[in-house]
Amino acid sequence: MSDAARIRKFFGASYADARARFAAACGRAGLRVRSFPARPRGPDGGALATDAALIGEHGARRLLIVLSGTHGVEGYAGSGAQVAWIARHAPGSLPRGVAVLMVHAINPYGFAWDMRTTEDGVDLNRNFRAPGGQTPANPEYARLDPHLIPETLTGAKRAAGDRAIRAYIAKHGLRAFQTALGRGQISHPDGLFYAGRRPTWSHRTHRALLRSYAARAKHVALVDLHTGLGPYGNGEPLSFHAPRGALARLARSWYGPSLTEPRAGASVSSDLDGTTYDGYERWLGRRAAPLIALEFGTYAFDRVVGALRAEAWLRRHGDLRSPVGRRVRRRLRDIFSPPRDDWRELVVFRTEQVIAQALRGLGRL
């Protein structure tokens, strides 16, 4: 079997297939899988769940959580990387006193339906603002929304929207556009990067996972697998910790110069409000170790934004099950999880490398 064929077998062709491959890999490794059932159903009527498998000692004082599917359709890549790591790394290879928790498909609805959002249209990585806190106003997004999501995917209205976006970028710059688009908003529930007004099911499942697996841990680190930003196949670790804080310094010591920091203005990602990492840092307090995203680039920024706009159009104006809806969802999947052997090899290699860095860092605490 070629190297490409060996890598290919780790990646599922659908949510159900990816879930089955995760369960099979865990079974071969002698790992128990615990499922957290979700209420929605998949497009085939099948059950959806977030699955978790612990590698190492339950109650270990140092825990690394590896997470896939925060943005639903990005779970194809994250799942493949998780399955590969389980298959290629025996539990006995862990540093003493360190355990790994693989969390598969934290947003199972988005994964199953080839969408980025949760079942309530929420961008999960904007849904973790502090209780009682408000997502800062994002008037720039409100200004852009009608141009981002015109009534039609093609034709004169779409062309007018494209012209307005190009004019905005020409006036304010691409970085300002990316920030206005991506930081999160609560003014348009059917818009892009909607943060939600209450914790989603996936948000609550994060809390349940920490209660179940991290209650005894003295140090908890996170690697959250994402796709879509940056050069093709490049895996960039992102730290959203305060740049001058102790966790940011520790993250730099673990991941080296490849680590970037959106809150210091140097990253493929703009700064975001209410991230998963904000939630974990708040919940864990002094027990928090570096909490990072590992972002794999796919295609050019305009192609990625085009796929995001089409997804938002589908939620606002379309039908997920229609022929157009299926085409939009398939394009989103191919943009965020390219079905190419070269890209998948890069994802598997880099994920293994970053997990090894995290395990070494935890082993020194």
N, C-alpha and C positions, 0 to 999 in steps of 0.2 A: 504493500500500500504506500502511495506517495505521501510526502509530508502534507501536501495540500489536502489530500483525501482524509488524512488523519485529523487535521484541523476541522475540516468540513463536518465531520460526524458529531462535533460538539454543539452545532448550531441547529436550532429547530426551524421548521418550515411554517409553524403557526404557534400561537400561544400554547395550545394543547400539546403539540409535539415537543416544544421546548420544556414544558412542565414534565412531560413523560421522560425526557432525556435527563433532566435534573434528578428526578426520582430514581431513575435507573443508575445513574452515577453514584448517588448516595447509597443505594442498595449494595452496589458492588464494593463500596468502601466501608460497609458495615455501619452506616450512619442512619439515625432515626430522623424522619421528616415529620415535622409538626405543621399542620395546615391551619390557616386562619381564613375561614370561608367568607366570601363577599356575597352581598345580596344580588347584584346584577348577574345576568347570564351572558355568555359569549354569543357571537353571531350564529353559531350552530346550536344554540340552546344549552350548551354545556356549562357545567359549574365553574366558577372562578374562585381563586384563593391566592393568598400570599403564603408561600411555603418557606420554612426555615429549617436549617440543619446545622447542628453544632459539631464542630470538629475539635476534639480535645476534651478536657475535663469540665464538666458542668460546675459552675461556681469558681472557675479560675479567676485569679486576681487581676489578670490582664486579658482584655477581650478586644479582638478586632472584628468589626462588623463590615461585611462586604455586601453591597446593596445593588440590586438591579431593578430596572423598570420604573424608576421615579417618573420619568416621562414616557410611560406606556410603551409606545412603539420602539423606543430606544432599548427596550428589554431584550430584543433579539440579540444584540451585541453583548449586553451584560450577562444574559443567561449563558451564551456560548462561552464567555470567559470564565464564568463560575464553574460550569460543567468541566471545562478543560482543567481548571486548577484542581478540582476534586479528583479527577481521573489521574492527574500527573503528580500529585503531591500527597504522600501518605500522611495520616495524622501523626505518626511518630516523628515526622520531620519538624514539628513545631518546637520553638524554644520552650524550655521548662517553664511551667506556670502560665503559658499563653494559650488561649483558645481562639478559634475563628468561628464566627456565626455567619453562614451564608443565608442571606435573605433574598428569595427569588420572587420577582414580580410584586413589588410593594404597591404598584398600581395595576392590578390585574385587568381591570376594565379597559384601560388604555392599551395595554399589551394585546389583549384579545381582539379588540376592534381596530387595531392599527391606527390609534390616535395618541396624541401626546397627553391629553387632559384626562382627568378622572371622570367618573360617571356624572358628576355635577358640573362639568365644564371648567374645573379648577386646574390651574398649573400647580402641581403639588409642591414644587420647589419655591413657591411664593406664599405658602399657606401656614407658615410657622411663626407669625408675629406674636409678640407677647400677649397674654390674656389682657383684655382691656385696652391694648394698644391699637393705634390706627395705622393702617398703611398710608404713608405719606401721599398727599395728593399728586397726581401725575397729569397735569393739564396738557402736557405735550402729547401724551397718548390720546387723550380725548380729541385733540385737534386732528390727529392722524387717522383715527379709527374709520371714518367714512371713506377715506381713500384706500386704506388697507383692505377693507372688506366691502367692496362695492356690491351692488345687487346681482351682478352677473360675473361669472368667471372669465368671460371673453367679451369682445365687442367694445363699443364706444365707452361705456361706463368704466370698464376695466382699464381701458387706455387712458381715460382721464385720471383715474386713480394713480396709475403709474407715473403720469406726468407730474402730478402733485407731489408724489414721494420723491421723485428726482429733484424737483425744485426745492423741497425741504432739505435734502442732503446737500445740494449745491449751496444753500444759504447757511446751514448750521454745521455741516460736516457729518461724515458717516458715523463717527463715534457718538455724537449727540443723537442721531437717529437710533442707533443700537440701544442707547441708554433709555430713551423715551419708550422704545418698543419693549425692552426686556426687563425693566426693573420691577414690573408688577403694577397692577391697577385694580381698583374695586368699582370703578364707575360703569363698566360695561361687562355684565356677567356673561355675555355671549361673545366677548372680544378676545383678543390675544393676551396671554399671560395674566388671566384673571386670578387674583389671589384668594378669592372666596371670603365670605363674611363669617364663617364658622369653621371649625376643624372638620376636615373630610374624614371618611372612613379610613383611608390610608394613613392620614395623620394620627388617628386614634390607634391604628394598628402598630405604628411606631412605638407609641407609649406602652402598648401591651407587650411588644417584643422586649423592650428594656426591662419591664417588670419581670418578665419570665426568665430572661437570660443574663441580665447585667446587674441584678440586685446585689450580688456579692463582689462584683468587680471593683477594684480600686482604681483601675485605669481603663478607659474605653476609647478606642480609636475607630474611625469610620473611613471607608473608601467607597464612595458612591459613584457608580459607573454611568457615564453620560456620553452622548454623541451629538455631532452637528456643528461644532465650532472649531475652527482652526484648519491647518493644512491636512490634506488627505492622509489618514492613518496615524497622524501624530497624537500621542497620548500625553496631555498636559495636566499635571496635578494643580488644582486650584485651591488656595486657602482663603476662606472668607473671614478668618479671624482678624481681630483688630491688629493692624500692622505693627504696632509698638508693643503688643501684649506678649505674655509668656508663651501662649500656644502658637502664635505665629513664629516666634524664635525657635521653638521646638520643631515645628513643621519644617522650617528651613534646614535644621540639622538632620532631619530624617530623609528628606527628599532632594536636598541639594539645589543647584542652580536651575533645575528644570521646573521647580515650583514657582508658580506665579500667584499674584495677590490682587484680585479685582479691587479691593478696597484701598490699595495703594496706587491704583490707576495703571497697573501693568499686567495685562492678561488678555486672552482671547475673549473673555467674558467681561461685561460691564458689571458694576456693582448691582446687587439685587437686594430686595427687601423681603424679610420673612422666609429665609432659606431653611432647608432641613438642618443645616449646620448651626444656624442660630437657635433652632429648637433644641437640638442635642446639647449644645453648650449651656443653654439655660437649664435644662432638665438635669444634666450631669453635674453641673457646678465644678468643684475642684477635681472631680473624677474624670473630667474630659481630657483626653489626649488629642492629638491633631485629628481634625475632622475635615476631610477633603473630598472634593469631586475629582474624578479622573475623566477628563473630557477628550474624546477622540474626534478629530476632524474628519469630515466627509467630503463635501463639495463646496464650491464657491458660495460666498455669503448670500448673493442674490438668489441662487437656486434654493438655498435653505429657507430664506424669507418667503420665496414664492410658494414653497410647500406649506409653510405655516399659514400664509394667507388663505390658501385653498382649504386647509383644515378648518379655519375659522369660518370661511364662507359656508362650508358644509354644515357646520353646527348651526349657523344662523339662518341659512336659506335652503339647505339641501336635505337629502335623505341618505343616511349612511348605507342603506341597502340597495339604492338605485344603481344603475350602471355608472352614472357619473360619480356617485358616492364611492363605489368600489374602485374606480380609477384614481380618485383623489387619495384614498387610503393606501392604495398600492404605491402610488408615487411617494407619499410620505414615508412609507416603510423603506423604499429603496433609497431615499435621500438620507434617512437617519440610520439605517443599518444596511449599507451596501452589500448585496449578495455576491461578493467577490472574494476569491481565495486570498489574494494579496492583502486586502484590507483586514480580513479576519485573522490572518497570521500576525499582523501587526498588533491587533487588539489582544490576542492571546499572549504574545510575548511581553508586551508592555504591562499588561495587567499582572502577570506573574512577577515582573520586575518590581512594580510598585508594591504589591503585597509583600514581597520579600523585604523591601525597605521598611514597610510598616511593622513587620514582625521583628526585624532587628531593633527597630526603635523601641517597641514595647518590651522586648527582652532586656533592654538596658534600664528600664524604669524600676 
